[in-house]
């Protein structure tokens, strides 16, 4: 059996740019301030949790492929570069064969909405600059171009659990020897149309945006942060399997609570709480702090959990992802010293 | 478990992967028979667009699918059926044909891997229009939100055939269908599953049509891939689904085998978001990688189903890549693009063209490009221009997409 290790973490979130900002917000355990977003046709604005402006302008913003790119691409690249760290130059130099997997649910919705509005007004003047940015794989493409990486790259679409599907896929590519390292990124951006749509289902949920990234390798050597121990099956929500049943089955695939272990879950809704009612250990539920950001949120869960392992706060962390409309899937990361 | 891999998994990929069912929906018709007849004759299925207003677009034609009045009987509830839109219906029809042909039964843990560029985008368009025109109206909006999303079409398949398992949606632009099949192939080859439902789908929608028109990538006449005077692509819609199994599993089930998948290569072209590298480096690498995977040389490929969109950039790049990859073999290598019959099906293209390859291998014929006027002199290879019977054992299918997603699949005749 091949062992897979986490070698880098990256995050852009409503808390700011970088993993430290994410970690600080979770430590404070108080919701990140919301901002208002004009909803056309409504007197009242929508409330969202956008990513704040970066303290200093990232250099990569000036790259020709990223000057006009949508926010989701910028978040993707920022999180990826943070996770890669010093590996960036090794990838750019062709020393590391890098696989790229980006997971999204709403994707580049801002440009999609803008482009379609232009089409409705007059298709003859709809912008040919915007249209290519509407494809789901535009962020992955920009990242690959920035890194000069010509290896395999997939963009996966689905709900929150898609991030863990991506991690499993990365493990498969690494095990098969297809790549030397693999970035898995979950990314979303906010827009009034997504926040508006979410209100139809969960009135109190605040939409957030950003990206989370983890860098995986087979190598357990220096720089390894945590070991990937398990990704459960994906349990889809179907006519014959309710969301609650899917969550319960996912939970059954992860171990019982042990001391010094963390459970990183979602918003602790009744479904997820019922599935994890036996868990007596530490819990982290970042959704109330950061907002609902679908695949990016699941990425932040993994980043936060692995960071807590890196900081030696816990020896293991279980990830519970009970998605919004597709699947329940879980994962478990271990401290490297406890691996095996 | 998605990880660690099952104990019987094999990173060396020793399992052989076969196709035991294939379903297809295109503007040529519903099902294998009608499409095989159309591809073999090189029939062109383009007509004026009726699905949305194109009066202010440069191009006004596409290859629209005529959907049947009734869907095949499945386990979808009547309410669920009412909520299906165009893309979902095409996907369901294709999946039903493949599922029935393979003789599969409801099971636990059957993976679904499908490719699409835009899921049920028409629902997204309708959502935005209503949200802007009637900001306080919620009528039908929740249904549009849920069914717009591609994962819902995957879950619809689970419900239709009463199975459960991971639903993976690959959205690598116009290579999505090929990447989905390639991913399924690799999962089976590596022992991560015994059988997988895979393929691709996309329906025509205003956003995409206007998008390609804005790029001036659409031709105003039926597309002519590899023609010296080609002037753009023509859009189409459709779906194709394959039931893939390991050979061992298929034999245990006494399944009829339609063909074998032997190779897959996927690379990324970093040149530009929409334009391929002029030297076709990534396309060449994808074809080379697929051959390495299949452990064969280009001389052993008997037919290439080209991506062949008929845009000046794509076909020029693909020609360079095929010339370089096939070297001296190019002059004897038959190549054609079935987009000349059904248009560019975007996320469905790779899957539909995979089925076209299987049809050619099963029937021992080559799909022609009837509409070709004058072959681009950049093509060192032979373009199939007339219907012809031909003994072929292997076929390679290319799929290239926005964002530089490049994929190549290799199929082998069975037995």
Interface residues (C-beta under 8 A of the other chain):
Chain A: X1 X2 X4 X39 X40 X41 X42 X65 X100 X105 X112 X113 X115 X116 X117 X119 X120 X122 X123 X124 X126 X127 X128 X131 X132 X133 X134 X135 X136 X137 X138 X140 X141 X142 X144 X145 X148 X149 X150 X151 X152 X153 X154 X155 X156 X157 X158 X159 X162 X164 X165 X167 X168 X169 X171 X172 X175 X176 X177 X193 X196 X197 X200 X201 X228 X230 X231 X232 X233 X234 X235 X236 X237 X238 X239 X240 X241 X253 X325 X326 X327 X329 X331
Chain B: X1 X2 X3 X4 X5 X11 X13 X56 X57 X75 X77 X80 X109 X116 X117 X119 X124 X125 X127 X128 X129 X131 X132 X135 X136 X138 X141 X142 X145 X146 X149 X150 X151 X152 X154 X155 X158 X159 X162 X164 X165 X166 X167 X168 X169 X170 X171 X172 X173 X179 X183 X186 X187 X190 X192 X206 X207 X210 X211 X212 X213 X214 X215 X216 X266 X267 X268 X269 X270 X271 X273 X274 X281 X282 X285 X401 X402 X403 X404 X405
